[in-house]
């Protein structure tokens, strides 16, 4: 292999899953980026699904969609939120994708009749995928997070590929960071290093010596513990990094900076003359996050609320928008399957705003519709995303237009009033994976609308993931009754945004704005939604009744 045009950092995990490889990877990338280096991160997932697009959120959390239409792991959301740069299909690779590509090439005769094996063919494809981003010339460092835990059968080809790359590129071009757990046993009243030792031993048996150990812990690591880990795991004492539990994932870069993780990585990669990190804006964000002037309660109405990762990007968007408004946003999870007309006022009455989340299928839809009717009639700020917009259209058709049997054909194929219907180009598609309307599309906003005021721009690009759309046959009736299409796709004429004219903030969007919110650039729709919720709460505390026009709920644009 030729000398690389960039350096490679691999992040592996041991002892337990869910230790936070994605956050450590994103934190290191942020520190290196703050030093002026060009950095990107990719995720290698060991499952055999070609991508997460067909996975139930209960299985794997949310499916994160990139500008180029890739359905990816939710860790790519962390990468974008920390680095404020877009990812792509190249940033997420699964075992399913690797094997599919190799098998397709074998069917095409690309291997000239040779026996196709894990080594070298699968590992060569893994290495090709790893170096794809590095070979573009756009990055100084590529960080690769390897999913799963060292010792898992499905992770073996990835670890072997790392072993080969360390040999081929040399230690100054390719290093390994291993994330492990140092648990505290209450009965013994001490931290235990044996799990870390065994995890490193497992990695060594697969031919890889880690250069840096990041130890997740609930209690600070003493110098004695660090020396013990270093001695038994064959790493330098300064390369044993403490990763203590933090009150926010956004504090982790500062904790890693304090532990000198970025300095150690730069030294191992022999990158000299790199400036000190500029984290001033990050520190300001954390200060706002920790010292809010306001507080609001926003109801997140969805059917996967038991698993926070199912709506990870929405929750993080509220953190970004909250900081932008000097506000703590308390997200109240409300299961849509448990909502109905008889309890909706009790369930939602104490909220300052209601967001109806995206989703698929009929379960919980009537609860979402009940929540939307309450928000519309009680003048509660409302934000609907994807299915949230579609449910808002169904609710308006039923309760304002009098089309009592209105529905989406996704839920009721025989509805006499399909206000939401499948796109024509989708009707002949049988395969489920990667066949929806995916990726970023342009949208033209109507000047003077709420969304135009939020964006401050007439033309936007937002990411999509859906099969069903608003049925334009009903658009004229909707607009005459007060719900206007304030965002339209300029090429297809499809409705992208709908809003009520006589409501303080009743906005539904067909796209997923949460996928583009970052620490440095909180999404404008979330900012305005939170701001309207703050205004409503302030008025209620002052004993003022919100006006129907919503003019009393307007706040200055910061």
Secondary structure, 3 states (H helix, E strand, C coil): CCCCCCEEEEEEECCCCCCCHHHHHHHHHHHHHHCCCCEEEEEEECCCCCCHHHCCHHHHCCCEECCCCCEECCHHHHHHHHHCCCCCHHHEEEHHHHHHHHHHHHHCCCCCCCCCCHHHHHHHHHHHHHHHHHCCCCCCEEEEEECCCCCCHHHHHHHHHHHHHHHHHCCCCEEEEEEEECCEECCCCEECCHHHHHHHHHHHHCCCCCCEEEEEECCCCCHHHHHHHHHHHCCCHHHEEEEECCCCHHHHHHHHHHCCHHHHHHHHCCCCCCCCCCCHHHHHHHHHHHCCCEEEEEEEEECCCCCHHHHHHHHHHHHHHHHHCCEEEEEEEEEHHHCCCCCHHHHHCCCCEEEECCCCCCCCHHHHHHHHHHHHHCCCEEEEECHHHHHHHHHHHHHCCCCCCEEECCCCCCCCEEEEEECHHHCCCCCCCCCCEEEEEEEEECCCCHHHHHHCCCEEEEEEEECEEECHHHHHHHHHCCEEEEEECCCCCCEEEEEECCCCCEEEECCCHHHHCCCCCCCHHHHHHHHHHHHHHHHHHCCCCCCCCCHHHCCCCC
